[in-house]
Amino acid sequence: MMKINLIRARKARRLAAGDRALVAMGAALVAAVGIMAVATIGATNEADRAVRASNALRDDIEHMKRELGDYDKVKAERVDLLKQQKTIDALKTGRTGPVYVMRELSEILTPRKGPTFDRPSYEERLRRDPNVGFNAGWDPRRVWLETFEETQRKVKIQGSARSNDDVAEFLKRLQLSVFFAEVTPESTTQVGDSPAAGGAKRVSFRLNARVVY
């Protein structure tokens, strides 16, 4: 009788099945690694694109800020010019009067304020001579007026100041104002107050001008 050994055949089949399983597992592992690599590359590219987009947006915002800053400056200058033009138009049509002159003097002698002036002309004069500009930080309380006399639009002003520099600043503001013309100093005299008033020294001044209204 012939005998066939089936045990060896079964072992061989089991070994072949195990090899196939290992190959399948290896292939799955390689595929998983490949998928992860592709995903990682895609995420990196996406992150790079996001960074570039963020940088571009930031640049756009900074550019817009610069443009808006210039726009606000131009807008403010335009508003000033329109105000000045209205003042000049009012002067030309005779719609102003002594009340405007008194208001202008008040503005000139108010802290952090100043004369009403033609800005383009003022800036042109500044380019030619920086000394013509008025001092915006000057304290106008260092000057006080004592008399203001007007006859046929010719004005005589008498007052006092702490120093000659204060008189010069007051004159400069009057000369820049659209409400005054032909501003000329008549005299300046250094005087001292009485002992009862503290004995402080001051400068008494007189000036002439023509009012425009």
Backbone as CSV, one residue per row, in Angstrom:
resi,resn,N_x,N_y,N_z,CA_x,CA_y,CA_z,C_x,C_y,C_z
1,MET,0.859,-1.195,0.000,0.000,0.000,0.000,0.889,1.235,0.000
2,MET,0.503,2.232,-0.814,1.279,3.492,-0.916,0.842,4.467,0.169
3,LYS,1.849,5.127,0.828,1.554,6.130,1.862,2.025,7.509,1.391
4,ILE,1.165,8.512,1.563,1.491,9.901,1.169,1.578,10.746,2.417
5,ASN,2.690,11.479,2.550,2.901,12.327,3.725,2.237,13.692,3.499
6,LEU,1.056,13.911,4.068,0.300,15.173,3.894,0.713,16.252,4.892
7,ILE,1.394,15.859,5.932,1.786,16.840,6.960,2.735,17.869,6.385
8,ARG,3.729,17.378,5.569,4.693,18.317,4.978,4.002,19.271,4.016
9,ALA,3.047,18.786,3.285,2.333,19.644,2.337,1.542,20.724,3.058
10,ARG,0.920,20.289,4.195,0.152,21.290,4.953,1.074,22.356,5.532
11,LYS,2.270,21.936,6.001,3.230,22.909,6.523,3.667,23.888,5.437
12,ALA,3.891,23.314,4.238,4.311,24.188,3.132,3.239,25.204,2.806
13,ARG,1.977,24.759,2.826,0.893,25.707,2.539,0.800,26.787,3.609
14,ARG,0.994,26.340,4.883,0.943,27.341,5.962,2.069,28.368,5.834
15,LEU,3.254,27.872,5.461,4.379,28.789,5.290,4.116,29.775,4.146
16,ALA,3.556,29.286,3.055,3.252,30.156,1.915,2.219,31.211,2.290
17,ALA,1.202,30.780,3.048,0.174,31.722,3.492,0.777,32.778,4.408
18,GLY,1.700,32.358,5.278,2.363,33.324,6.175,3.206,34.314,5.402
19,ASP,3.909,33.845,4.361,4.698,34.767,3.538,3.815,35.794,2.854
20,ARG,2.688,35.314,2.343,1.787,36.245,1.680,1.251,37.300,2.663
21,ALA,0.985,36.862,3.883,0.489,37.808,4.896,1.549,38.851,5.220
22,LEU,2.802,38.385,5.332,3.893,39.331,5.614,4.060,40.334,4.473
23,VAL,3.981,39.786,3.236,4.084,40.685,2.079,2.960,41.708,2.076
24,ALA,1.739,41.246,2.401,0.594,42.150,2.421,0.764,43.218,3.499
25,MET,1.254,42.754,4.675,1.471,43.720,5.753,2.539,44.739,5.372
26,GLY,3.596,44.250,4.734,4.663,45.165,4.294,4.150,46.170,3.292
27,ALA,3.362,45.676,2.350,2.803,46.581,1.345,1.896,47.626,1.986
28,ALA,1.094,47.197,2.964,0.194,48.131,3.655,0.987,49.178,4.415
29,LEU,2.092,48.718,5.043,2.935,49.654,5.796,3.561,50.687,4.872
30,VAL,4.067,50.216,3.718,4.664,51.134,2.749,3.632,52.141,2.256
31,ALA,2.418,51.624,1.988,1.355,52.518,1.515,1.003,53.570,2.572
32,ALA,0.953,53.110,3.841,0.633,54.042,4.930,1.698,55.115,5.050
33,VAL,2.966,54.692,4.957,4.060,55.662,5.026,3.971,56.650,3.874
34,GLY,3.666,56.151,2.694,3.537,57.019,1.536,2.423,58.030,1.706
35,ILE,1.288,57.552,2.222,0.148,58.445,2.437,0.502,59.525,3.450
36,MET,1.185,59.100,4.534,1.587,60.067,5.558,2.565,61.086,4.983
37,ALA,3.495,60.640,4.138,4.463,61.559,3.536,3.758,62.577,2.648
38,VAL,2.812,62.063,1.823,2.062,62.969,0.951,1.261,63.966,1.768
39,ALA,0.618,63.479,2.858,-0.171,64.363,3.712,0.708,65.420,4.369
40,THR,1.901,64.985,4.812,2.827,65.925,5.462,3.284,66.995,4.491
41,ILE,3.637,66.581,3.277,4.060,67.549,2.253,2.937,68.519,1.935
42,GLY,1.706,67.969,1.819,0.561,68.829,1.529,0.310,69.822,2.648
43,ALA,0.429,69.352,3.919,0.221,70.259,5.055,1.290,71.340,5.093
44,THR,2.537,70.951,4.787,3.630,71.933,4.770,3.399,72.987,3.701
45,ASN,2.986,72.527,2.511,2.707,73.472,1.427,1.551,74.406,1.791
46,GLU,0.541,73.820,2.437,-0.613,74.622,2.837,-0.202,75.663,3.880
47,ALA,0.657,75.245,4.811,1.137,76.180,5.826,1.948,77.302,5.179
48,ASP,2.786,76.932,4.216,3.573,77.953,3.510,2.671,78.935,2.788
49,ARG,1.622,78.411,2.142,0.686,79.294,1.433,-0.022,80.226,2.425
50,ALA,-0.379,79.675,3.591,-1.054,80.494,4.596,-0.140,81.613,5.094
51,VAL,1.134,81.280,5.312,2.095,82.289,5.764,2.266,83.374,4.710
52,ARG,2.389,82.958,3.443,2.541,83.947,2.371,1.308,84.839,2.264
53,ALA,0.134,84.218,2.390,-1.098,85.000,2.315,-1.190,85.988,3.479
54,SER,-0.769,85.533,4.680,-0.794,86.406,5.847,0.158,87.576,5.675
55,ASN,1.358,87.291,5.159,2.330,88.363,4.930,1.826,89.371,3.896
56,ALA,1.203,88.837,2.835,0.675,89.725,1.799,-0.439,90.607,2.363
57,LEU,-1.304,90.007,3.203,-2.394,90.772,3.815,-1.844,91.847,4.743
58,ARG,-0.813,91.495,5.495,-0.200,92.470,6.396,0.413,93.636,5.610
59,ASP,1.066,93.301,4.490,1.633,94.363,3.643,0.540,95.263,3.093
60,ASP,-0.582,94.639,2.687,-1.697,95.429,2.164,-2.252,96.369,3.239
61,ILE,-2.351,95.867,4.464,-2.885,96.683,5.558,-1.964,97.869,5.837
62,GLU,-0.650,97.612,5.870,0.303,98.692,6.118,0.244,99.734,5.002
63,HIS,0.097,99.250,3.764,-0.003,100.175,2.624,-1.257,101.030,2.745
64,MET,-2.363,100.395,3.116,-3.615,101.132,3.264,-3.523,102.150,4.401
65,LYS,-2.825,101.763,5.484,-2.663,102.701,6.595,-1.906,103.946,6.156
66,ARG,-0.830,103.707,5.370,-0.057,104.847,4.884,-0.907,105.740,3.991
67,GLU,-1.682,105.112,3.113,-2.523,105.891,2.209,-3.599,106.653,2.974
68,LEU,-4.211,105.970,3.964,-5.251,106.626,4.749,-4.673,107.763,5.568
69,GLY,-3.442,107.566,6.073,-2.792,108.633,6.820,-2.611,109.866,5.964
70,ASP,-2.136,109.690,4.753,-1.985,110.808,3.828,-3.332,111.424,3.498
71,TYR,-4.351,110.568,3.358,-5.688,111.061,3.022,-6.214,111.952,4.145
72,ASP,-6.036,111.511,5.402,-6.510,112.315,6.529,-5.802,113.666,6.577
73,LYS,-4.499,113.660,6.278,-3.746,114.912,6.287,-4.254,115.852,5.200
74,VAL,-4.435,115.303,3.990,-4.932,116.127,2.876,-6.333,116.640,3.167
75,LYS,-7.154,115.780,3.765,-8.526,116.184,4.092,-8.525,117.327,5.099
76,ALA,-7.670,117.228,6.121,-7.590,118.284,7.134,-7.112,119.591,6.513
77,GLU,-6.126,119.498,5.626,-5.622,120.708,4.970,-6.712,121.327,4.092
78,ARG,-7.503,120.467,3.433,-8.576,120.978,2.576,-9.633,121.714,3.418
79,VAL,-9.954,121.145,4.589,-10.922,121.799,5.477,-10.404,123.165,5.900
80,ASP,-9.104,123.225,6.242,-8.513,124.512,6.628,-8.594,125.521,5.495
81,LEU,-8.274,125.052,4.280,-8.313,125.961,3.131,-9.726,126.470,2.868
82,LEU,-10.710,125.586,3.037,-12.097,126.007,2.824,-12.509,127.048,3.855
83,LYS,-12.071,126.845,5.114,-12.387,127.832,6.145,-11.752,129.179,5.818
84,GLN,-10.498,129.117,5.385,-9.802,130.356,5.051,-10.465,131.049,3.864
85,GLN,-10.895,130.230,2.873,-11.541,130.816,1.704,-12.850,131.493,2.084
86,LYS,-13.599,130.870,3.017,-14.844,131.479,3.469,-14.574,132.805,4.161
87,THR,-13.489,132.830,4.958,-13.135,134.079,5.638,-12.790,135.169,4.631
88,ILE,-11.965,134.792,3.637,-11.561,135.767,2.615,-12.769,136.232,1.809
89,ASP,-13.663,135.297,1.451,-14.861,135.673,0.701,-15.730,136.639,1.502
90,ALA,-15.833,136.356,2.817,-16.633,137.243,3.666,-16.025,138.633,3.725
91,LEU,-14.714,138.684,3.786,-14.042,139.985,3.796,-14.308,140.744,2.501
92,LYS,-14.231,140.045,1.372,-14.396,140.684,0.073,-15.799,141.225,-0.121
93,THR,-16.788,140.513,0.413,-18.171,140.935,0.201,-18.659,141.886,1.298
94,GLY,-17.779,142.284,2.206,-18.149,143.263,3.214,-19.084,142.734,4.280
95,ARG,-19.093,141.412,4.498,-20.002,140.842,5.482,-19.376,140.753,6.867
96,THR,-18.163,141.235,7.021,-17.531,141.228,8.335,-17.550,142.624,8.909
97,GLY,-17.199,142.735,10.180,-17.202,144.035,10.824,-16.339,144.006,12.059
98,PRO,-16.425,145.031,12.892,-15.593,145.109,14.086,-15.698,143.892,14.988
99,VAL,-16.862,143.234,15.012,-17.007,142.064,15.876,-16.031,140.972,15.471
100,TYR,-15.763,140.857,14.168,-14.816,139.854,13.699,-13.389,140.223,14.100
101,VAL,-13.104,141.508,14.097,-11.777,141.953,14.508,-11.557,141.642,15.982
102,MET,-12.563,141.908,16.805,-12.444,141.608,18.232,-12.297,140.100,18.466
103,ARG,-13.017,139.324,17.674,-12.906,137.873,17.794,-11.516,137.408,17.377
104,GLU,-10.982,138.016,16.335,-9.636,137.655,15.878,-8.593,137.987,16.944
105,LEU,-8.711,139.144,17.579,-7.797,139.495,18.664,-7.889,138.480,19.799
106,SER,-9.107,138.044,20.077,-9.294,137.043,21.122,-8.605,135.726,20.769
107,GLU,-8.711,135.324,19.490,-8.055,134.081,19.055,-6.534,134.217,19.137
108,ILE,-6.021,135.379,18.745,-4.585,135.614,18.773,-4.047,135.549,20.199
109,LEU,-4.863,136.008,21.156,-4.429,136.076,22.547,-5.008,134.945,23.394
110,THR,-5.305,133.813,22.751,-5.800,132.629,23.456,-4.777,131.508,23.346
111,PRO,-4.437,130.858,24.459,-3.451,129.759,24.390,-3.866,128.683,23.396
112,ARG,-2.868,128.159,22.670,-3.021,127.078,21.687,-3.878,127.483,20.490
113,LYS,-4.074,128.771,20.309,-4.762,129.257,19.120,-3.845,130.242,18.404
114,GLY,-4.364,130.940,17.419,-3.511,131.847,16.669,-4.304,132.630,15.652
115,PRO,-3.619,133.325,14.771,-4.300,134.180,13.794,-4.963,133.378,12.680
116,THR,-5.909,133.997,12.033,-6.502,133.444,10.822,-5.629,133.888,9.653
117,PHE,-5.041,132.919,8.952,-4.084,133.288,7.911,-4.279,132.435,6.668
118,ASP,-3.702,132.902,5.566,-3.746,132.178,4.294,-2.613,131.154,4.305
119,ARG,-2.969,129.873,4.465,-1.946,128.842,4.675,-0.968,128.716,3.504
120,PRO,-1.409,128.638,2.237,-0.427,128.527,1.140,0.570,129.681,1.130
121,SER,0.061,130.906,1.336,0.948,132.064,1.358,1.903,131.980,2.546
122,TYR,1.378,131.530,3.684,2.200,131.400,4.896,3.314,130.380,4.690
123,GLU,2.980,129.230,4.097,3.997,128.197,3.878,5.051,128.658,2.881
124,GLU,4.622,129.429,1.893,5.590,129.965,0.932,6.535,130.942,1.617
125,ARG,6.000,131.785,2.484,6.845,132.726,3.221,7.798,131.978,4.154
126,LEU,7.322,130.892,4.747,8.186,130.104,5.621,9.354,129.507,4.858
127,ARG,9.089,129.072,3.621,10.180,128.512,2.810,11.240,129.573,2.516
128,ARG,10.783,130.797,2.338,11.735,131.874,2.047,12.458,132.348,3.304
129,ASP,11.708,132.386,4.418,12.300,132.872,5.671,11.632,132.161,6.850
130,PRO,12.279,131.159,7.440,11.683,130.413,8.568,11.356,131.287,9.769
131,ASN,11.950,132.476,9.861,11.732,133.333,11.027,10.369,134.018,11.025
132,VAL,9.649,133.971,9.901,8.352,134.651,9.855,7.263,133.825,10.545
133,GLY,7.539,132.563,10.822,6.526,131.701,11.434,6.241,132.095,12.874
134,PHE,4.965,131.964,13.276,4.624,132.281,14.657,4.836,131.047,15.536
135,ASN,5.010,131.286,16.813,5.280,130.227,17.778,3.962,129.720,18.358
136,ALA,3.567,128.499,17.943,2.286,127.948,18.397,2.288,127.660,19.892
137,GLY,3.461,127.479,20.487,3.538,127.181,21.915,3.675,128.413,22.798
138,TRP,3.641,129.601,22.190,3.772,130.836,22.970,2.573,131.027,23.888
139,ASP,2.829,131.562,25.086,1.757,131.842,26.039,1.283,133.284,25.831
140,PRO,0.149,133.498,25.191,-0.313,134.858,24.882,-0.724,135.653,26.121
141,ARG,-0.813,134.977,27.265,-1.141,135.704,28.485,0.012,136.598,28.936
142,ARG,1.130,136.512,28.215,2.262,137.382,28.516,2.090,138.772,27.897
143,VAL,0.994,138.949,27.158,0.662,140.248,26.559,-0.746,140.628,26.992
144,TRP,-0.953,141.872,27.334,-2.294,142.342,27.634,-2.500,143.712,27.001
145,LEU,-3.687,143.902,26.422,-4.000,145.142,25.718,-4.670,146.119,26.668
146,GLU,-4.331,147.400,26.489,-4.882,148.450,27.357,-5.850,149.356,26.602
147,THR,-5.534,149.668,25.338,-6.446,150.476,24.517,-6.462,149.950,23.089
148,PHE,-7.649,150.116,22.458,-7.818,149.748,21.052,-8.697,150.822,20.435
149,GLU,-8.105,151.670,19.609,-8.825,152.796,19.016,-8.852,152.648,17.499
150,GLU,-10.055,152.735,16.931,-10.210,152.609,15.472,-10.851,153.861,14.908
151,THR,-10.241,154.406,13.876,-10.803,155.549,13.161,-10.651,155.292,11.669
152,GLN,-11.806,155.160,10.996,-11.805,154.882,9.559,-10.869,153.709,9.224
153,ARG,-11.022,152.658,10.002,-10.317,151.392,9.824,-8.811,151.482,10.093
154,LYS,-8.376,152.582,10.633,-7.008,152.677,11.102,-7.015,152.478,12.610
155,VAL,-6.129,151.622,13.073,-6.163,151.184,14.469,-4.886,151.580,15.185
156,LYS,-5.053,152.020,16.429,-3.934,152.232,17.333,-4.140,151.313,18.535
157,ILE,-3.126,150.524,18.820,-3.199,149.579,19.933,-2.092,149.910,20.920
158,GLN,-2.463,149.964,22.170,-1.483,150.164,23.230,-1.623,149.019,24.227
159,GLY,-0.486,148.524,24.710,-0.525,147.430,25.654,0.797,147.235,26.354
160,SER,0.881,146.140,27.079,2.107,145.804,27.807,2.417,144.335,27.608
161,ALA,3.679,143.985,27.829,4.122,142.604,27.672,5.230,142.320,28.673
162,ARG,5.496,141.049,28.869,6.558,140.669,29.792,7.943,141.004,29.238
163,SER,8.082,140.913,27.918,9.400,141.151,27.322,9.236,141.641,25.892
164,ASN,10.338,142.076,25.306,10.327,142.480,23.898,10.003,141.305,22.980
165,ASP,10.431,140.099,23.361,10.109,138.915,22.555,8.602,138.689,22.491
166,ASP,7.914,138.968,23.589,6.459,138.811,23.604,5.796,139.844,22.698
167,VAL,6.316,141.050,22.693,5.800,142.081,21.784,6.014,141.651,20.336
168,ALA,7.213,141.109,20.050,7.517,140.672,18.683,6.583,139.546,18.249
169,GLU,6.275,138.611,19.139,5.373,137.506,18.791,3.962,138.021,18.512
170,PHE,3.504,138.973,19.327,2.176,139.557,19.117,2.114,140.272,17.761
171,LEU,3.157,141.042,17.438,3.212,141.730,16.150,3.205,140.732,14.998
172,LYS,3.958,139.652,15.147,4.044,138.639,14.091,2.669,138.032,13.821
173,ARG,1.921,137.771,14.875,0.583,137.195,14.703,-0.363,138.179,14.033
174,LEU,-0.276,139.453,14.410,-1.112,140.459,13.751,-0.768,140.572,12.271
175,GLN,0.521,140.530,11.945,0.959,140.651,10.553,0.511,139.473,9.707
176,LEU,0.358,138.303,10.324,-0.094,137.121,9.587,-1.607,137.092,9.413
177,SER,-2.331,137.784,10.280,-3.792,137.725,10.273,-4.373,138.389,9.023
178,VAL,-5.403,137.762,8.465,-6.078,138.337,7.295,-6.935,139.530,7.686
179,PHE,-7.128,139.750,8.978,-7.952,140.872,9.440,-7.142,142.142,9.686
180,PHE,-5.815,142.023,9.596,-4.962,143.191,9.842,-3.964,143.354,8.702
181,ALA,-3.648,144.601,8.426,-2.659,144.909,7.389,-1.849,146.124,7.843
182,GLU,-0.695,146.274,7.214,0.173,147.417,7.502,0.451,147.555,9.002
183,VAL,0.746,146.429,9.637,1.024,146.425,11.079,2.449,146.924,11.300
184,THR,2.569,148.029,12.025,3.900,148.601,12.276,4.009,149.027,13.736
185,PRO,5.130,148.707,14.372,5.322,149.154,15.767,5.611,150.643,15.813
186,GLU,5.083,151.321,16.804,5.345,152.753,16.980,6.404,152.985,18.037
187,SER,6.299,152.298,19.173,7.291,152.453,20.231,7.211,151.287,21.206
188,THR,8.335,151.035,21.848,8.397,150.074,22.950,9.255,150.693,24.051
189,THR,8.777,150.594,25.271,9.479,151.196,26.403,9.461,150.230,27.578
190,GLN,10.622,150.014,28.150,10.688,149.148,29.319,10.376,149.979,30.557
191,VAL,9.422,149.526,31.320,8.987,150.249,32.519,8.913,149.278,33.683
192,GLY,8.793,149.820,34.867,8.666,149.004,36.072,7.383,149.338,36.783
193,ASP,6.709,148.317,37.272,5.491,148.557,38.031,5.835,149.208,39.368
194,SER,4.847,149.796,39.982,5.034,150.391,41.300,5.299,149.296,42.324
195,PRO,5.958,149.625,43.423,6.191,148.620,44.474,4.905,147.951,44.928
196,ALA,3.802,148.704,44.927,2.530,148.120,45.352,2.074,147.028,44.399
197,ALA,2.485,147.133,43.121,2.114,146.131,42.114,3.161,145.040,41.993
198,GLY,4.159,145.090,42.855,5.178,144.040,42.842,6.494,144.488,42.267
199,GLY,6.528,145.655,41.623,7.772,146.184,41.082,8.339,145.417,39.908
200,ALA,7.567,144.550,39.266,8.071,143.761,38.136,8.253,144.649,36.914
201,LYS,9.261,144.330,36.104,9.503,145.081,34.882,8.617,144.544,33.761
202,ARG,8.237,145.435,32.873,7.434,145.051,31.723,7.776,145.972,30.571
203,VAL,7.244,145.637,29.379,7.477,146.445,28.186,6.152,147.047,27.752
204,SER,6.119,148.355,27.708,4.934,149.053,27.203,5.121,149.286,25.704
205,PHE,4.079,149.072,24.924,4.227,149.219,23.474,3.017,149.909,22.854
206,ARG,3.278,150.485,21.694,2.228,151.082,20.860,2.447,150.572,19.432
207,LEU,1.367,150.342,18.719,1.497,149.932,17.318,0.330,150.466,16.512
208,ASN,0.549,150.551,15.227,-0.482,151.014,14.298,-0.787,149.897,13.302
209,ALA,-2.006,149.877,12.814,-2.399,148.868,11.826,-3.642,149.331,11.108
210,ARG,-3.978,148.612,10.080,-5.237,148.858,9.351,-6.068,147.587,9.432
211,VAL,-7.321,147.721,9.815,-8.191,146.551,9.917,-8.841,146.301,8.558
212,VAL,-9.052,145.046,8.256,-9.621,144.640,6.968,-10.981,143.983,7.216
213,TYR,-12.062,144.678,6.805,-13.400,144.101,6.905,-14.338,144.854,5.985
